[in-house]
């Protein structure tokens, strides 16, 4: 099974972290934002949980394989 490249809107993540989009991109470039992406199994197969960390802030998203938000 291959691992698809999941792309999530930088604007969406920046907003959740309380950052401007340009600031978010710069922090990503210098690896000041950490990312954990987990693949769903069983009934969650085909879904991914992506968590972005910056300082003491966290933004978590459940997305499909195209990076589109799912649910709530």
MDTraj code that builds the backbone (N, CA, C; nanometers):
import mdtraj as md
import numpy as np

residues = "UNK UNK UNK UNK UNK UNK UNK UNK UNK UNK UNK UNK UNK UNK UNK UNK UNK UNK UNK UNK UNK UNK UNK UNK UNK UNK UNK UNK UNK UNK UNK UNK UNK UNK UNK UNK UNK UNK UNK UNK UNK UNK UNK UNK UNK UNK UNK UNK UNK UNK UNK UNK UNK UNK UNK UNK UNK UNK UNK UNK UNK UNK UNK UNK UNK UNK UNK UNK UNK UNK UNK UNK".split()
xyz = np.array([
    [0.0850, -0.1188, 0.0000],
    [0.0000, 0.0000, 0.0000],
    [0.0886, 0.1238, 0.0000],
    [0.0651, 0.2147, -0.0918],
    [0.1471, 0.3354, -0.0999],
    [0.0954, 0.4419, -0.0043],
    [0.1853, 0.5309, 0.0327],
    [0.1490, 0.6429, 0.1181],
    [0.1330, 0.7662, 0.0307],
    [0.0090, 0.8137, 0.0124],
    [-0.0112, 0.9308, -0.0737],
    [0.0432, 1.0569, -0.0078],
    [0.0787, 1.1537, -0.0886],
    [0.1191, 1.2842, -0.0371],
    [-0.0085, 1.3599, -0.0023],
    [-0.0257, 1.3927, 0.1232],
    [-0.1442, 1.4636, 0.1698],
    [-0.1104, 1.6125, 0.1752],
    [-0.1899, 1.6936, 0.1079],
    [-0.1692, 1.8380, 0.1099],
    [-0.2879, 1.9042, 0.1782],
    [-0.2582, 1.9836, 0.2800],
    [-0.3611, 2.0538, 0.3564],
    [-0.3379, 2.2036, 0.3386],
    [-0.4429, 2.2783, 0.3224],
    [-0.4343, 2.4221, 0.3006],
    [-0.3531, 2.4908, 0.4100],
    [-0.2471, 2.5604, 0.3678],
    [-0.1647, 2.6358, 0.4625],
    [-0.2438, 2.7439, 0.5323],
    [-0.3384, 2.8044, 0.4616],
    [-0.4218, 2.9086, 0.5223],
    [-0.5058, 2.8512, 0.6360],
    [-0.5573, 2.7301, 0.6159],
    [-0.6384, 2.6656, 0.7182],
    [-0.5544, 2.6362, 0.8428],
    [-0.4355, 2.5828, 0.8221],
    [-0.3476, 2.5502, 0.9349],
    [-0.3015, 2.6773, 1.0047],
    [-0.2581, 2.7756, 0.9263],
    [-0.2108, 2.9024, 0.9844],
    [-0.3179, 2.9634, 1.0733],
    [-0.4407, 2.9649, 1.0250],
    [-0.5503, 3.0215, 1.1030],
    [-0.5690, 2.9511, 1.2357],
    [-0.5630, 2.8199, 1.2352],
    [-0.5796, 2.7431, 1.3586],
    [-0.4644, 2.7654, 1.4565],
    [-0.3458, 2.7945, 1.4038],
    [-0.2298, 2.8197, 1.4895],
    [-0.2172, 2.9666, 1.5287],
    [-0.3073, 3.0517, 1.4777],
    [-0.3027, 3.1935, 1.5102],
    [-0.1899, 3.2668, 1.4394],
    [-0.1539, 3.2199, 1.3189],
    [-0.0443, 3.2790, 1.2420],
    [-0.0963, 3.3348, 1.1103],
    [-0.0214, 3.4297, 1.0541],
    [-0.0461, 3.4740, 0.9179],
    [0.0089, 3.3658, 0.8244],
    [-0.0456, 3.3549, 0.7038],
    [-0.0047, 3.2506, 0.6097],
    [0.1438, 3.2610, 0.5767],
    [0.1935, 3.3812, 0.5498],
    [0.3358, 3.3964, 0.5176],
    [0.4249, 3.3542, 0.6338],
    [0.3846, 3.3894, 0.7556],
    [0.4617, 3.3501, 0.8736],
    [0.4620, 3.1978, 0.8879],
    [0.3455, 3.1363, 0.8668],
    [0.3348, 2.9911, 0.8737],
    [0.4290, 2.9246, 0.7730],
    [0.4287, 2.9732, 0.6498],
    [0.5144, 2.9151, 0.5460],
    [0.6626, 2.9292, 0.5821],
    [0.7008, 3.0458, 0.6345],
    [0.8404, 3.0662, 0.6752],
    [0.8788, 2.9701, 0.7872],
    [0.7900, 2.9535, 0.8839],
    [0.8178, 2.8623, 0.9950],
    [0.8262, 2.7173, 0.9470],
    [0.7427, 2.6805, 0.8497],
    [0.7520, 2.5464, 0.7917],
    [0.8866, 2.5284, 0.7217],
    [0.9298, 2.6298, 0.6466],
    [1.0564, 2.6222, 0.5732],
    [1.1756, 2.5995, 0.6650],
    [1.1720, 2.6600, 0.7832],
    [1.2854, 2.6460, 0.8766],
    [1.2579, 2.5384, 0.9830],
    [1.1546, 2.4593, 0.9570],
    [1.1203, 2.3444, 1.0420],
    [1.0886, 2.3815, 1.1879],
    [1.0230, 2.4957, 1.2041],
    [0.9803, 2.5384, 1.3379],
    [0.8388, 2.4894, 1.3682],
    [0.7747, 2.4316, 1.2668],
    [0.6435, 2.3694, 1.2856],
    [0.6620, 2.2206, 1.2606],
    [0.6204, 2.1425, 1.3560],
    [0.6312, 1.9969, 1.3452],
    [0.4971, 1.9414, 1.2991],
    [0.5029, 1.8307, 1.2246],
    [0.3814, 1.7700, 1.1702],
    [0.3817, 1.6206, 1.1994],
    [0.2683, 1.5710, 1.2436],
    [0.2477, 1.4281, 1.2609],
    [0.1254, 1.3911, 1.1786],
    [0.1404, 1.2958, 1.0870],
    [0.0280, 1.2513, 1.0044],
    [0.0065, 1.1025, 1.0298],
    [-0.1158, 1.0678, 1.0675],
    [-0.1501, 0.9293, 1.1005],
    [-0.2569, 0.8789, 1.0046],
    [-0.2394, 0.7583, 0.9556],
    [-0.3336, 0.6970, 0.8609],
    [-0.4380, 0.6173, 0.9386],
    [-0.5646, 0.6369, 0.9028],
    [-0.6728, 0.5644, 0.9673],
    [-0.6749, 0.4183, 0.9257],
    [-0.7244, 0.3344, 1.0147],
    [-0.7397, 0.1915, 0.9861],
    [-0.8838, 0.1513, 1.0180],
    [-0.9214, 0.0316, 0.9745],
    [-1.0566, -0.0183, 1.0015],
    [-1.1614, 0.0743, 0.9433],
    [-1.2563, 0.1159, 1.0256],
    [-1.3642, 0.2026, 0.9761],
    [-1.3142, 0.3421, 0.9374],
    [-1.1932, 0.3782, 0.9792],
    [-1.1340, 0.5076, 0.9441],
    [-1.0384, 0.4979, 0.8254],
    [-1.0331, 0.3826, 0.7603],
    [-0.9444, 0.3663, 0.6451],
    [-0.9780, 0.4692, 0.5379],
    [-0.8753, 0.5292, 0.4798],
    [-0.8944, 0.6336, 0.3794],
    [-0.8934, 0.7734, 0.4380],
    [-0.8893, 0.7808, 0.5714],
    [-0.8823, 0.9098, 0.6400],
    [-0.7449, 0.9261, 0.7037],
    [-0.7087, 1.0501, 0.7286],
    [-0.5793, 1.0823, 0.7894],
    [-0.6008, 1.1871, 0.8965],
    [-0.5240, 1.1767, 1.0051],
    [-0.5254, 1.2788, 1.1093],
    [-0.3908, 1.3496, 1.1028],
    [-0.3939, 1.4764, 1.0711],
    [-0.2719, 1.5561, 1.0607],
    [-0.2706, 1.6555, 1.1763],
    [-0.1616, 1.6549, 1.2510],
    [-0.1472, 1.7457, 1.3636],
    [-0.0233, 1.8309, 1.3417],
    [-0.0412, 1.9619, 1.3543],
    [0.0668, 2.0587, 1.3373],
    [0.0951, 2.1203, 1.4734],
    [0.2232, 2.1264, 1.5111],
    [0.2647, 2.1791, 1.6406],
    [0.3549, 2.3005, 1.6218],
    [0.3256, 2.4065, 1.6972],
    [0.4131, 2.5245, 1.7001],
    [0.4113, 2.5799, 1.8419],
    [0.5276, 2.5740, 1.9074],
    [0.5318, 2.6178, 2.0470],
    [0.4340, 2.5357, 2.1290],
    [0.3467, 2.6038, 2.2022],
    [0.2480, 2.5328, 2.2840],
    [0.1124, 2.5214, 2.2142],
    [0.1091, 2.5516, 2.0849],
    [-0.0157, 2.5446, 2.0084],
    [-0.0205, 2.4190, 1.9234],
    [-0.1436, 2.3720, 1.8995],
    [-0.1638, 2.2527, 1.8183],
    [-0.2860, 2.2730, 1.7300],
    [-0.2746, 2.2307, 1.6047],
    [-0.3880, 2.2320, 1.5124],
    [-0.4030, 2.0908, 1.4581],
    [-0.5204, 2.0330, 1.4732],
    [-0.5431, 1.8947, 1.4306],
    [-0.6585, 1.8908, 1.3307],
    [-0.6374, 1.8125, 1.2242],
    [-0.7365, 1.8007, 1.1178],
    [-0.7557, 1.6551, 1.0808],
    [-0.8799, 1.6183, 1.0536],
    [-0.9116, 1.4887, 0.9941],
    [-0.9423, 1.5186, 0.8481],
    [-0.8676, 1.4547, 0.7581],
    [-0.8818, 1.4834, 0.6154],
    [-0.8900, 1.3536, 0.5353],
    [-0.9399, 1.3669, 0.4118],
    [-0.9396, 1.2523, 0.3214],
    [-0.8053, 1.2483, 0.2482],
    [-0.7885, 1.1555, 0.1561],
    [-0.6589, 1.1395, 0.0893],
    [-0.6226, 1.2563, -0.0016],
    [-0.7204, 1.3474, -0.0226],
    [-0.6959, 1.4667, -0.1030],
    [-0.6695, 1.5900, -0.0161],
    [-0.6653, 1.5708, 0.1161],
    [-0.6414, 1.6815, 0.2070],
    [-0.7634, 1.7644, 0.2389],
    [-0.8823, 1.7150, 0.1999],
    [-1.0060, 1.7876, 0.2284],
    [-1.0550, 1.7515, 0.3690],
    [-1.0900, 1.8521, 0.4489],
    [-1.1401, 1.8254, 0.5842],
    [-1.2638, 1.7368, 0.5818],
    [-1.2730, 1.6506, 0.6807],
    [-1.3852, 1.5574, 0.6936],
    [-1.4508, 1.5809, 0.8294],
    [-1.5815, 1.5822, 0.8303],
    [-1.6541, 1.5910, 0.9562],
    [-1.6450, 1.7268, 1.0223],
    [-1.6851, 1.7300, 1.1516],
    [-1.6966, 1.8415, 1.2381],
    [-1.6270, 1.9631, 1.2176],
])
top = md.Topology()
chain = top.add_chain()
for i, resn in enumerate(residues, 1):
    res = top.add_residue(resn, chain, resSeq=i)
    for name in ("N", "CA", "C"):
        top.add_atom(name, md.element.get_by_symbol(name[0]), res)
traj = md.Trajectory(xyz[None], top)
